[in-house]
Amino acid sequence: MLFILAAMLLQPAFSQSEKYVGAMKKNIAAIDSALSKNEFGSLTDIAAGFERIGDAEKTQWLPFYYAAYCRITLAFVKNEVSENDIIADKVDELIAKAAALEKNNSELSLLKAMNTSLRMLVNPMQRWMEFGPKMQQYSQDAMTQDPSNPRPYWFNGVSLKNTPVEFGGGCGNAKPLLDKALELYAGFTPASELHPNWGKQVCEKEAAGCK
Amino acid sequence: MYRSGTALQFLFFKYFGLYHKLLYVCVSKPADMKKLMSIRLLVISLLFSPSLLAQVTIKGVVKDNRNNPVVGASISLKDSYDGTTTDTAGRYSFKTSEKGAQVLLVTAISYKSWEQPVKLESGVLTIDVVLKQEISELTAVVLSAGTFEASDRKRAAAVLDPIDIVTTASANGDITQALKTLPGAQQVGESEGLFVRGGTAGETKTFIDGTLVNNFFFSSVPNIAQFGRFSPFIFKGTVFSTGGYSALYGQALSAALILESIDLPEQSSANLGLSVIGGSAGYQHLSKNKKSSFGASYSYTNLAPAFTIIKQRQDYSTVPYYHNADANFRVKTSKTGILKYYGYFSNNKLAFTVNSIDSIGYLDRFALANTNHFHNLSWKENLQGKWKINAGLSYSNNKDDIRSGMQTLAGNDILLTYLEAKTFKLDMKGDYFNAKLVLEKKFKGMSGIRFGSEYNYSKDRSVYTGYNGQEYPGKFRETVAAAFAEGDMYATNDLALKGGLRLEHSAQLSKVNLAPRFSLAYKTGKGSQASLAYGVFYQNPERRYLPSLQPLSFMKATHYILQYQKVLNQQSFRTEIFYKKYDNLVKTGHNGFTEAALNNDGFGEAKGIEFFWRDKRTIKNFDYWVSYSFLDTKRDFLNFPTAITPSFAAKHTGSLVMKKFVQKVKTNFNLSYTYSSGRPYYNIRYDGAAYAFTDRGTIPDFHNVSFALNFLPSVGKKDAKSFAVYVLQVSNIFNIRQTYGYQYSYNGLRKEAIVPTSRMFVYIGAFISFGVDRTDDVINSGL
């Protein structure tokens, strides 16, 4: 016991890493709890917590990834589109911090696609011209950067599902994408327990609603 | 009518976006919790758990400089995990086991970050924080007094989108027609132009990419309002200022219409259009590296088919036809710079006869041939050190050949005694050259200065040939040079000021004027703001009354505008009160031969209140706006015997514009209603000694209901190679009798109502666009 204590004191790096993992896990669990209990308001606090971890660690991209993810999720849930530009600016800042540490990452490209969607929703008729192609580009990037990532398929599938049939959306067009996402979810193993591993349940629900 | 050249599909891709609604529900799957933490680590963490060590509590309140709590601000000890976020009252409190010298950092969206060294020992540390707002375009107040802006800029206070210009039913694809549904502009139907707040059409000037446009409308035809020459699709931004505008613009007593052309198209495309009145074709090419583009289009419009179905008041010997061609190129000169060229050519003709009001049993004939070139080159670039340059050059050439005379009912030319003057030829040629240079320096937090100069040169030549073959040549040259400077200051997000000065010199008048401009905006609450504007505006006397008998001076207008607006959640409300004073307006007199400018003794004033309400929120997929203007104006200018309300000013003007997209049938329905109370009319005649009224009255109220529908069958079709839009448009659907005014015979004994050329107009057209790349992507025709 004493030996272990001594080892802990002598190896601050090790202890910090444990501290990092512990804090990240706690926060990731907090996201799940907030979403399952519909306590969306706490996502701002969780995002700020992730950001503190990221700023303190300086070399980890995942805290910024989760901070951005929380802010995007909250914006979609709140659906107060007039605030989206301000939130999206903040998210861009977070994604940029993450991207500086982790290049060409599929998960980050997906967040970019989702953030672009937030911006477009401020004024879809006016902004589709500018943001529509960008959004497509980002989700395409996400698919190429990691073909085993189910989330870009999930994102495109849900987008299409909620687009009227008359406009090329609807279940008929969305189902193949959602099925593809489910197939990928089944075989997906995150790079570590801290890496993104979300979306399966909701994807199952969306796919089930498309029969 | 629609000019068939307009590429409607441009806007329909935008509808696409509307239905891309992402209902986003997301549940994160709990990460597989491996039993990573061994008992060992658990013990350590228990031993070292912060709760077991002496901790410091840091708490306080975070407020902004208006003493409002900042909600959701992030508080942290720099380089540690410790921290929290503020609650709805701005309060925070957290415990930390960090010790010694640390830095407390507070950040919040839209605020400048705040930090302060703290010394942590034990107990409770109370630190209250006041955050300063970050001044940004998204949150700052907008200097909006007197201005309607429709642009792609990310502005919180915008009430219009560029797309609104082309989806207004009564607009018929014409920019100024759409602007007439906003408060401030009159529903004048007998001549073209924007009559703003008691001003004449000549008091509104149009600018494209900064430089003045000399012949924005097709050449005037008696009692028939003409359309603007330019397609709304070549512009991405429209600013309509009904007063109090910036020192960058001048030579307009009432209003400025400031248009910004589009940049590079999103992709290459080709377009075809076919309608009951003509056809069009165009091509737009975007280079592979997306750094440059070029394009051209041509359209031919001929009203003959329409006029055979829809009876016109005039009897046309040459039915109006238009050849319009344009070409453009755009080159990115750097990451931030772009060089743009837009060139336009038009050739159009018409000739008609109407029953003469002067002599029963005879006809008046009128013929017009017009050729117009317009070339505009502009360059904008961000330079080092937050400097920015905007330069523009434009040249245009306009040629009008007018033939007027009288005919017998059999169609033979005839000269009637005392009416000889109705027979004449008038050939006019104009060359116009305009240049403008603006340098801008931005400071922190959106403040900035702008300065530069403008140069407008014009050369007009005319030859008037009387019935007897006598020629009267005329020549008029003018150079107006101007220098201007303007500064914006954003004290906070809530308070902005703009001050400017404009100095102008007119070679013709050989006089100089100095015009101060000022505006201020103050945020009064969430989404709401109050603003005011003041400005002095000068304009040269109108050319058609020159040369004058005595030396003239600039005409002058002074504007005072107060505005309140609230824009929140897809709903906008705005109201404006204005007072405008006119001085040194040109008075005309009779020189024994014709009416000519006499002196600058004219004057006038206009005051009023305007309201605008727009709502996109209450009903899904339904968008409408209502505008109302009250105007009280009188002026004494030109040949007016006294100060009177001019015939182009109605007391009450209102519009209701509705837009609804029905996705099941892929059709966009647009309906608009415009109203204007009866305008006064006068017959002012020269009695040998002075101008006097021989008749006056009020025309009936004006009502117009227009309807348009656009059917988009290819929307949502995957892998479609082309994209089609079908258009049906009906103006004045209820066939209401509309009167614009009265005209009088030469002897003043007979009067006749000025009415539209036909009561109702129906337009049917089809437009097809072929995306050279993927049609699912966006087509920006730019043609």
Interface residues (C-beta under 8 A of the other chain):
Chain A: M1 I4 L5 M8 E18 K19 V21 G22 A23 K25 I28 A29 I31 D32 L35 S36 T44 D45 A48 G49 E51 R52 I53 D55 A56 T73 F76 V77 E80 S82 D85 I86 I87 D89 K90 S117 M120 L121 N123 P124 M125 Q126 R127 W128 M129 E130 F131 G132 P133 Q136 V158 S159 N162 T163 P164 V165 E166 F167 G168 G169 N173 P190 E193 L194 N197 W198 G199 K200 Q201 V202
Chain B: F13 K14 Y15 F16 G17 L18 Y19 H20 K21 L22 L23 Y24 V25 C26 V27 S28 K29 P30 A31 D32 M33 K34 L36 M37 R40 L41 V43 I44 S45 L47 F48 G72 S74 S76 K78 D79 S80 Y81 D82 G83 T84 T85 I109 S110 L138 T139 D152 K154 A156 D161 P162 I163 E266 G527 L568 N569 Q570 Q663 K664 K666 V715 G716 K717 K718 D776 D777 V778 N780
